[in-house]
Each structure stands twice: as structure tokens, then as C-alpha cells.
Amino acid sequence: MDETAAIDLCLHHRDPAGFEYLVEKYRREAYVHAVSLLGNQEDAADLCQEAFTRAFIAIRKLPQLDHFYPWFYRILRNCCLNFLGRQKTADRYAGETEPIESLPPSLLLEQREDQLIVWRALRALVPQFREILIMKYIHGHSYEEISQNLHIPRGTVMSRLYHARKTFRDAYLQEVER
């Protein structure tokens, strides 16, 4: 089976086997994206499951779907951003934040100290800057792939990356000076 056949099974035959194929094909990529956005493996696993559940319900209502992952990524991204928003609100009232040690530093650099500095700098960014930097430099997506996944024009990708890099540089230098 390939992606096109799996999508056809989901859309026209309401066959869950097609969706199982799509989950198997994209679950690792989805998990890595979620970890990158959230910085926490357990939350990422939970939100991937939630996003796949939402996608399973929503895919049956689509009249057509050419590519699964860009569509699914919007669902996953919204789940993650909503979670971050709820977490930020809860942290504000609780007066505590998640320790940086819970982040998976093996995703970035070889030395733990440098990894922690990079993650602290990334965590200081707004989610849309963190997301686009991770998509470009960690996952190695092209401008076109980022544009597809985020449903924004290529020029906006380039502009957002420019501003994200500048903001990251400032946050990184601030972390190094600590």
C-alpha cells in the first residue's frame, strides 16, 4: 500500500486500515515535531495520540486530500500550540515552569552544556519562531516544505526565518552570558 491508496481507503471506503498505514508511516516524524515544539517527550507522545485521533475523526469529512502529512501537521501543530498556551497560563498561576533538564538535548548538540544553552534560547522564543527554526535547522525542511506544512507563502517563510534567527541569536547570546 502507498499513501495515495491509504488516503483513498480513508476517504472513499471508510476503511481504518488506510489510516493505520498513515499512522505507521508518519508517527515518528510527528513525534519528533511534537518533541521539538514542546521540549517534553511525554507531552509529545500524548499530543501525537490526540492529533492522530482528531485526524481520524476529521479525515472522513474531507472531500479530497492529496497529501496526508501537511494536513495532519496543522492538526498536530494546533494541538501543541494550544497545549503550550494552557501550560503557560497554568505556569503563570502556579508560579513555576518546567525544568530545562526534561528537554531532550540529544536532538541538538553533542555536549550537554551547549545543548542546554541552545534549548534555553529556543524556549525563550515565541512558538512560531521556535517552530520554524526547528523545522529548518533540526529537521532540514526546505522553504517549500515549511511553506506547505505551515500554509504560509514562501516569502513569509523566509521573512519569519530571518526574524527568528535574529531573535534566537539575541536569546542565545543572553544565555551564554549567564
Rosetta constraint file for C-alpha pairs under 8 A:
AtomPair CA 1 CA 5 HARMONIC 6.09 0.50
AtomPair CA 1 CA 6 HARMONIC 6.71 0.50
AtomPair CA 1 CA 21 HARMONIC 7.89 0.50
AtomPair CA 2 CA 6 HARMONIC 6.21 0.50
AtomPair CA 3 CA 7 HARMONIC 6.10 0.50
AtomPair CA 3 CA 21 HARMONIC 7.82 0.50
AtomPair CA 3 CA 22 HARMONIC 6.86 0.50
AtomPair CA 3 CA 67 HARMONIC 7.76 0.50
AtomPair CA 3 CA 68 HARMONIC 7.65 0.50
AtomPair CA 4 CA 8 HARMONIC 6.16 0.50
AtomPair CA 4 CA 66 HARMONIC 7.43 0.50
AtomPair CA 4 CA 67 HARMONIC 7.77 0.50
AtomPair CA 5 CA 9 HARMONIC 6.20 0.50
AtomPair CA 5 CA 18 HARMONIC 7.34 0.50
AtomPair CA 6 CA 10 HARMONIC 6.33 0.50
AtomPair CA 6 CA 17 HARMONIC 7.50 0.50
AtomPair CA 6 CA 18 HARMONIC 3.95 0.50
AtomPair CA 6 CA 19 HARMONIC 6.49 0.50
AtomPair CA 6 CA 21 HARMONIC 6.52 0.50
AtomPair CA 6 CA 22 HARMONIC 6.82 0.50
AtomPair CA 7 CA 11 HARMONIC 6.07 0.50
AtomPair CA 7 CA 18 HARMONIC 6.26 0.50
AtomPair CA 7 CA 19 HARMONIC 7.37 0.50
AtomPair CA 7 CA 65 HARMONIC 7.10 0.50
AtomPair CA 7 CA 66 HARMONIC 7.97 0.50
AtomPair CA 7 CA 68 HARMONIC 7.38 0.50
AtomPair CA 8 CA 12 HARMONIC 5.62 0.50
AtomPair CA 8 CA 13 HARMONIC 7.13 0.50
AtomPair CA 8 CA 18 HARMONIC 7.62 0.50
AtomPair CA 9 CA 13 HARMONIC 4.94 0.50
AtomPair CA 9 CA 14 HARMONIC 6.06 0.50
AtomPair CA 9 CA 15 HARMONIC 5.29 0.50
AtomPair CA 9 CA 16 HARMONIC 7.60 0.50
AtomPair CA 9 CA 17 HARMONIC 7.46 0.50
AtomPair CA 9 CA 18 HARMONIC 5.20 0.50
AtomPair CA 9 CA 19 HARMONIC 7.91 0.50
AtomPair CA 10 CA 14 HARMONIC 4.74 0.50
AtomPair CA 10 CA 15 HARMONIC 5.37 0.50
AtomPair CA 10 CA 16 HARMONIC 6.50 0.50
AtomPair CA 10 CA 17 HARMONIC 7.92 0.50
AtomPair CA 10 CA 18 HARMONIC 5.53 0.50
AtomPair CA 10 CA 19 HARMONIC 6.22 0.50
AtomPair CA 10 CA 59 HARMONIC 7.01 0.50
AtomPair CA 10 CA 60 HARMONIC 6.56 0.50
AtomPair CA 11 CA 59 HARMONIC 6.74 0.50
AtomPair CA 11 CA 60 HARMONIC 5.60 0.50
AtomPair CA 11 CA 61 HARMONIC 7.80 0.50
AtomPair CA 11 CA 62 HARMONIC 6.90 0.50
AtomPair CA 11 CA 63 HARMONIC 7.21 0.50
AtomPair CA 11 CA 64 HARMONIC 7.23 0.50
AtomPair CA 14 CA 60 HARMONIC 6.82 0.50
AtomPair CA 15 CA 19 HARMONIC 7.54 0.50
AtomPair CA 16 CA 20 HARMONIC 6.23 0.50
AtomPair CA 17 CA 21 HARMONIC 6.34 0.50
AtomPair CA 18 CA 22 HARMONIC 6.52 0.50
AtomPair CA 19 CA 23 HARMONIC 6.16 0.50
AtomPair CA 19 CA 56 HARMONIC 7.05 0.50
AtomPair CA 20 CA 24 HARMONIC 6.18 0.50
AtomPair CA 21 CA 25 HARMONIC 6.12 0.50
AtomPair CA 22 CA 26 HARMONIC 6.09 0.50
AtomPair CA 22 CA 68 HARMONIC 7.64 0.50
AtomPair CA 23 CA 27 HARMONIC 5.31 0.50
AtomPair CA 23 CA 52 HARMONIC 7.33 0.50
AtomPair CA 24 CA 28 HARMONIC 7.98 0.50
AtomPair CA 26 CA 30 HARMONIC 6.00 0.50
AtomPair CA 26 CA 69 HARMONIC 7.27 0.50
AtomPair CA 27 CA 31 HARMONIC 6.05 0.50
AtomPair CA 27 CA 48 HARMONIC 7.66 0.50
AtomPair CA 28 CA 32 HARMONIC 6.21 0.50
AtomPair CA 29 CA 33 HARMONIC 6.22 0.50
AtomPair CA 30 CA 34 HARMONIC 6.11 0.50
AtomPair CA 30 CA 48 HARMONIC 6.56 0.50
AtomPair CA 30 CA 73 HARMONIC 7.44 0.50
AtomPair CA 30 CA 76 HARMONIC 7.50 0.50
AtomPair CA 31 CA 35 HARMONIC 6.08 0.50
AtomPair CA 31 CA 44 HARMONIC 6.14 0.50
AtomPair CA 31 CA 45 HARMONIC 6.34 0.50
AtomPair CA 31 CA 48 HARMONIC 6.19 0.50
AtomPair CA 32 CA 36 HARMONIC 6.08 0.50
AtomPair CA 33 CA 37 HARMONIC 6.26 0.50
AtomPair CA 33 CA 135 HARMONIC 7.85 0.50
AtomPair CA 34 CA 38 HARMONIC 5.94 0.50
AtomPair CA 34 CA 39 HARMONIC 7.88 0.50
AtomPair CA 34 CA 44 HARMONIC 4.92 0.50
AtomPair CA 34 CA 45 HARMONIC 7.76 0.50
AtomPair CA 34 CA 47 HARMONIC 7.43 0.50
AtomPair CA 34 CA 48 HARMONIC 7.02 0.50
AtomPair CA 34 CA 76 HARMONIC 7.42 0.50
AtomPair CA 34 CA 77 HARMONIC 7.61 0.50
AtomPair CA 34 CA 80 HARMONIC 6.77 0.50
AtomPair CA 35 CA 39 HARMONIC 5.03 0.50
AtomPair CA 35 CA 40 HARMONIC 5.64 0.50
AtomPair CA 35 CA 41 HARMONIC 5.60 0.50
AtomPair CA 35 CA 43 HARMONIC 7.84 0.50
AtomPair CA 35 CA 44 HARMONIC 5.12 0.50
AtomPair CA 35 CA 104 HARMONIC 7.97 0.50
AtomPair CA 36 CA 131 HARMONIC 7.49 0.50
AtomPair CA 36 CA 134 HARMONIC 6.63 0.50
AtomPair CA 37 CA 80 HARMONIC 7.00 0.50
AtomPair CA 37 CA 127 HARMONIC 7.31 0.50
AtomPair CA 37 CA 130 HARMONIC 7.07 0.50
AtomPair CA 37 CA 131 HARMONIC 5.98 0.50
AtomPair CA 37 CA 134 HARMONIC 7.92 0.50
AtomPair CA 38 CA 43 HARMONIC 7.26 0.50
AtomPair CA 38 CA 44 HARMONIC 6.56 0.50
AtomPair CA 38 CA 80 HARMONIC 6.85 0.50
AtomPair CA 38 CA 84 HARMONIC 7.23 0.50
AtomPair CA 39 CA 44 HARMONIC 7.91 0.50
AtomPair CA 39 CA 102 HARMONIC 7.42 0.50
AtomPair CA 39 CA 103 HARMONIC 4.89 0.50
AtomPair CA 39 CA 104 HARMONIC 6.64 0.50
AtomPair CA 40 CA 44 HARMONIC 6.08 0.50
AtomPair CA 40 CA 102 HARMONIC 6.22 0.50
AtomPair CA 40 CA 103 HARMONIC 5.49 0.50
AtomPair CA 40 CA 104 HARMONIC 7.03 0.50
AtomPair CA 41 CA 45 HARMONIC 6.19 0.50
AtomPair CA 41 CA 103 HARMONIC 7.66 0.50
AtomPair CA 41 CA 104 HARMONIC 7.38 0.50
AtomPair CA 42 CA 46 HARMONIC 6.34 0.50
AtomPair CA 43 CA 47 HARMONIC 6.08 0.50
AtomPair CA 44 CA 48 HARMONIC 6.01 0.50
AtomPair CA 44 CA 80 HARMONIC 7.94 0.50
AtomPair CA 45 CA 49 HARMONIC 6.35 0.50
AtomPair CA 46 CA 50 HARMONIC 6.30 0.50
AtomPair CA 47 CA 51 HARMONIC 5.96 0.50
AtomPair CA 47 CA 76 HARMONIC 7.26 0.50
AtomPair CA 47 CA 79 HARMONIC 6.43 0.50
AtomPair CA 47 CA 80 HARMONIC 6.66 0.50
AtomPair CA 48 CA 52 HARMONIC 6.10 0.50
AtomPair CA 48 CA 76 HARMONIC 6.59 0.50
AtomPair CA 49 CA 53 HARMONIC 6.15 0.50
AtomPair CA 50 CA 54 HARMONIC 6.22 0.50
AtomPair CA 50 CA 79 HARMONIC 7.64 0.50
AtomPair CA 51 CA 55 HARMONIC 6.05 0.50
AtomPair CA 51 CA 72 HARMONIC 7.71 0.50
AtomPair CA 51 CA 75 HARMONIC 5.89 0.50
AtomPair CA 51 CA 76 HARMONIC 5.05 0.50
AtomPair CA 51 CA 79 HARMONIC 6.52 0.50
AtomPair CA 52 CA 56 HARMONIC 6.03 0.50
AtomPair CA 52 CA 72 HARMONIC 7.81 0.50
AtomPair CA 52 CA 76 HARMONIC 7.83 0.50
AtomPair CA 53 CA 57 HARMONIC 6.46 0.50
AtomPair CA 54 CA 58 HARMONIC 6.09 0.50
AtomPair CA 54 CA 75 HARMONIC 7.52 0.50
AtomPair CA 55 CA 59 HARMONIC 5.70 0.50
AtomPair CA 55 CA 72 HARMONIC 6.53 0.50
AtomPair CA 55 CA 75 HARMONIC 7.07 0.50
AtomPair CA 56 CA 60 HARMONIC 7.19 0.50
AtomPair CA 57 CA 61 HARMONIC 7.78 0.50
AtomPair CA 58 CA 62 HARMONIC 7.03 0.50
AtomPair CA 67 CA 71 HARMONIC 7.07 0.50
AtomPair CA 68 CA 72 HARMONIC 5.99 0.50
AtomPair CA 69 CA 73 HARMONIC 5.68 0.50
AtomPair CA 69 CA 149 HARMONIC 7.79 0.50
AtomPair CA 70 CA 74 HARMONIC 6.66 0.50
AtomPair CA 70 CA 148 HARMONIC 6.22 0.50
AtomPair CA 70 CA 149 HARMONIC 4.56 0.50
AtomPair CA 70 CA 150 HARMONIC 7.73 0.50
AtomPair CA 71 CA 75 HARMONIC 7.06 0.50
AtomPair CA 71 CA 149 HARMONIC 7.33 0.50
AtomPair CA 72 CA 76 HARMONIC 6.29 0.50
AtomPair CA 73 CA 77 HARMONIC 5.81 0.50
AtomPair CA 73 CA 149 HARMONIC 6.29 0.50
AtomPair CA 73 CA 150 HARMONIC 7.99 0.50
AtomPair CA 74 CA 78 HARMONIC 6.07 0.50
AtomPair CA 74 CA 149 HARMONIC 6.89 0.50
AtomPair CA 74 CA 150 HARMONIC 6.87 0.50
AtomPair CA 75 CA 79 HARMONIC 6.25 0.50
AtomPair CA 76 CA 80 HARMONIC 6.23 0.50
AtomPair CA 77 CA 81 HARMONIC 6.04 0.50
AtomPair CA 78 CA 82 HARMONIC 5.90 0.50
AtomPair CA 79 CA 83 HARMONIC 6.11 0.50
AtomPair CA 80 CA 84 HARMONIC 6.16 0.50
AtomPair CA 81 CA 85 HARMONIC 6.15 0.50
AtomPair CA 81 CA 127 HARMONIC 7.31 0.50
AtomPair CA 82 CA 86 HARMONIC 6.22 0.50
AtomPair CA 83 CA 87 HARMONIC 6.00 0.50
AtomPair CA 84 CA 88 HARMONIC 5.98 0.50
AtomPair CA 85 CA 89 HARMONIC 6.27 0.50
AtomPair CA 86 CA 90 HARMONIC 6.13 0.50
AtomPair CA 87 CA 91 HARMONIC 5.94 0.50
AtomPair CA 88 CA 92 HARMONIC 6.10 0.50
AtomPair CA 89 CA 93 HARMONIC 6.54 0.50
AtomPair CA 90 CA 94 HARMONIC 5.99 0.50
AtomPair CA 91 CA 95 HARMONIC 5.42 0.50
AtomPair CA 91 CA 96 HARMONIC 5.30 0.50
AtomPair CA 91 CA 97 HARMONIC 5.72 0.50
AtomPair CA 92 CA 96 HARMONIC 7.20 0.50
AtomPair CA 98 CA 102 HARMONIC 7.45 0.50
AtomPair CA 100 CA 116 HARMONIC 7.21 0.50
AtomPair CA 100 CA 119 HARMONIC 7.70 0.50
AtomPair CA 100 CA 120 HARMONIC 7.12 0.50
AtomPair CA 101 CA 116 HARMONIC 7.86 0.50
AtomPair CA 103 CA 119 HARMONIC 7.57 0.50
AtomPair CA 105 CA 109 HARMONIC 7.02 0.50
AtomPair CA 105 CA 112 HARMONIC 6.76 0.50
AtomPair CA 105 CA 115 HARMONIC 5.31 0.50
AtomPair CA 105 CA 116 HARMONIC 6.64 0.50
AtomPair CA 105 CA 119 HARMONIC 7.39 0.50
AtomPair CA 106 CA 110 HARMONIC 6.87 0.50
AtomPair CA 106 CA 115 HARMONIC 7.56 0.50
AtomPair CA 107 CA 138 HARMONIC 7.79 0.50
AtomPair CA 108 CA 115 HARMONIC 6.13 0.50
AtomPair CA 108 CA 118 HARMONIC 7.92 0.50
AtomPair CA 108 CA 138 HARMONIC 7.29 0.50
AtomPair CA 109 CA 114 HARMONIC 6.67 0.50
AtomPair CA 109 CA 115 HARMONIC 5.31 0.50
AtomPair CA 110 CA 114 HARMONIC 7.82 0.50
AtomPair CA 110 CA 115 HARMONIC 7.26 0.50
AtomPair CA 111 CA 115 HARMONIC 6.19 0.50
AtomPair CA 112 CA 116 HARMONIC 6.14 0.50
AtomPair CA 113 CA 117 HARMONIC 6.38 0.50
AtomPair CA 114 CA 118 HARMONIC 6.22 0.50
AtomPair CA 115 CA 119 HARMONIC 6.14 0.50
AtomPair CA 116 CA 120 HARMONIC 5.97 0.50
AtomPair CA 117 CA 121 HARMONIC 6.15 0.50
AtomPair CA 117 CA 172 HARMONIC 6.85 0.50
AtomPair CA 117 CA 175 HARMONIC 6.02 0.50
AtomPair CA 117 CA 176 HARMONIC 6.84 0.50
AtomPair CA 118 CA 122 HARMONIC 6.12 0.50
AtomPair CA 118 CA 172 HARMONIC 6.52 0.50
AtomPair CA 119 CA 123 HARMONIC 5.94 0.50
AtomPair CA 120 CA 124 HARMONIC 6.26 0.50
AtomPair CA 120 CA 172 HARMONIC 7.82 0.50
AtomPair CA 120 CA 175 HARMONIC 7.13 0.50
AtomPair CA 121 CA 125 HARMONIC 6.90 0.50
AtomPair CA 121 CA 168 HARMONIC 6.30 0.50
AtomPair CA 121 CA 171 HARMONIC 4.94 0.50
AtomPair CA 121 CA 172 HARMONIC 4.93 0.50
AtomPair CA 121 CA 175 HARMONIC 6.52 0.50
AtomPair CA 122 CA 130 HARMONIC 5.78 0.50
AtomPair CA 122 CA 168 HARMONIC 6.66 0.50
AtomPair CA 122 CA 171 HARMONIC 7.71 0.50
AtomPair CA 123 CA 130 HARMONIC 7.31 0.50
AtomPair CA 124 CA 171 HARMONIC 6.77 0.50
AtomPair CA 125 CA 129 HARMONIC 6.12 0.50
AtomPair CA 125 CA 130 HARMONIC 5.79 0.50
AtomPair CA 125 CA 164 HARMONIC 7.98 0.50
AtomPair CA 125 CA 167 HARMONIC 7.20 0.50
AtomPair CA 125 CA 168 HARMONIC 6.90 0.50
AtomPair CA 125 CA 171 HARMONIC 7.73 0.50
AtomPair CA 126 CA 130 HARMONIC 6.29 0.50
AtomPair CA 127 CA 131 HARMONIC 5.83 0.50
AtomPair CA 128 CA 132 HARMONIC 6.23 0.50
AtomPair CA 129 CA 133 HARMONIC 6.19 0.50
AtomPair CA 129 CA 160 HARMONIC 7.03 0.50
AtomPair CA 129 CA 161 HARMONIC 7.27 0.50
AtomPair CA 129 CA 163 HARMONIC 7.83 0.50
AtomPair CA 129 CA 164 HARMONIC 4.86 0.50
AtomPair CA 130 CA 134 HARMONIC 6.15 0.50
AtomPair CA 130 CA 164 HARMONIC 7.36 0.50
AtomPair CA 131 CA 135 HARMONIC 6.13 0.50
AtomPair CA 132 CA 136 HARMONIC 6.13 0.50
AtomPair CA 132 CA 146 HARMONIC 7.51 0.50
AtomPair CA 132 CA 157 HARMONIC 7.87 0.50
AtomPair CA 132 CA 160 HARMONIC 7.58 0.50
AtomPair CA 132 CA 161 HARMONIC 6.54 0.50
AtomPair CA 132 CA 164 HARMONIC 7.67 0.50
AtomPair CA 133 CA 137 HARMONIC 5.79 0.50
AtomPair CA 133 CA 138 HARMONIC 7.45 0.50
AtomPair CA 133 CA 161 HARMONIC 6.67 0.50
AtomPair CA 133 CA 164 HARMONIC 6.86 0.50
AtomPair CA 133 CA 165 HARMONIC 7.40 0.50
AtomPair CA 134 CA 138 HARMONIC 4.86 0.50
AtomPair CA 134 CA 139 HARMONIC 6.35 0.50
AtomPair CA 135 CA 139 HARMONIC 5.01 0.50
AtomPair CA 135 CA 140 HARMONIC 6.29 0.50
AtomPair CA 135 CA 141 HARMONIC 5.71 0.50
AtomPair CA 135 CA 146 HARMONIC 6.94 0.50
AtomPair CA 136 CA 140 HARMONIC 4.84 0.50
AtomPair CA 136 CA 141 HARMONIC 4.96 0.50
AtomPair CA 136 CA 142 HARMONIC 6.66 0.50
AtomPair CA 136 CA 143 HARMONIC 7.71 0.50
AtomPair CA 136 CA 146 HARMONIC 7.56 0.50
AtomPair CA 137 CA 141 HARMONIC 7.55 0.50
AtomPair CA 141 CA 145 HARMONIC 5.75 0.50
AtomPair CA 141 CA 146 HARMONIC 6.24 0.50
AtomPair CA 142 CA 146 HARMONIC 6.25 0.50
AtomPair CA 143 CA 147 HARMONIC 6.00 0.50
AtomPair CA 143 CA 154 HARMONIC 6.23 0.50
AtomPair CA 143 CA 157 HARMONIC 6.47 0.50
AtomPair CA 143 CA 158 HARMONIC 7.27 0.50
AtomPair CA 144 CA 148 HARMONIC 6.17 0.50
AtomPair CA 144 CA 154 HARMONIC 6.36 0.50
AtomPair CA 145 CA 149 HARMONIC 6.12 0.50
AtomPair CA 146 CA 150 HARMONIC 5.96 0.50
AtomPair CA 146 CA 151 HARMONIC 7.99 0.50
AtomPair CA 146 CA 157 HARMONIC 7.02 0.50
AtomPair CA 147 CA 151 HARMONIC 5.48 0.50
AtomPair CA 147 CA 152 HARMONIC 5.09 0.50
AtomPair CA 147 CA 153 HARMONIC 5.73 0.50
AtomPair CA 147 CA 154 HARMONIC 5.45 0.50
AtomPair CA 147 CA 157 HARMONIC 6.26 0.50
AtomPair CA 148 CA 152 HARMONIC 7.02 0.50
AtomPair CA 152 CA 156 HARMONIC 6.28 0.50
AtomPair CA 152 CA 157 HARMONIC 6.89 0.50
AtomPair CA 153 CA 157 HARMONIC 6.51 0.50
AtomPair CA 154 CA 158 HARMONIC 6.38 0.50
AtomPair CA 155 CA 159 HARMONIC 6.14 0.50
AtomPair CA 156 CA 160 HARMONIC 5.84 0.50
AtomPair CA 157 CA 161 HARMONIC 6.00 0.50
AtomPair CA 158 CA 162 HARMONIC 6.20 0.50
AtomPair CA 159 CA 163 HARMONIC 6.39 0.50
AtomPair CA 160 CA 164 HARMONIC 5.89 0.50
AtomPair CA 161 CA 165 HARMONIC 5.94 0.50
AtomPair CA 162 CA 166 HARMONIC 6.40 0.50
AtomPair CA 163 CA 167 HARMONIC 6.13 0.50
AtomPair CA 164 CA 168 HARMONIC 5.91 0.50
AtomPair CA 165 CA 169 HARMONIC 6.00 0.50
AtomPair CA 166 CA 170 HARMONIC 6.43 0.50
AtomPair CA 167 CA 171 HARMONIC 6.23 0.50
AtomPair CA 168 CA 172 HARMONIC 5.86 0.50
AtomPair CA 169 CA 173 HARMONIC 6.11 0.50
AtomPair CA 170 CA 174 HARMONIC 6.17 0.50
AtomPair CA 171 CA 175 HARMONIC 6.24 0.50
AtomPair CA 172 CA 176 HARMONIC 6.20 0.50
AtomPair CA 173 CA 177 HARMONIC 6.26 0.50
AtomPair CA 174 CA 178 HARMONIC 6.65 0.50
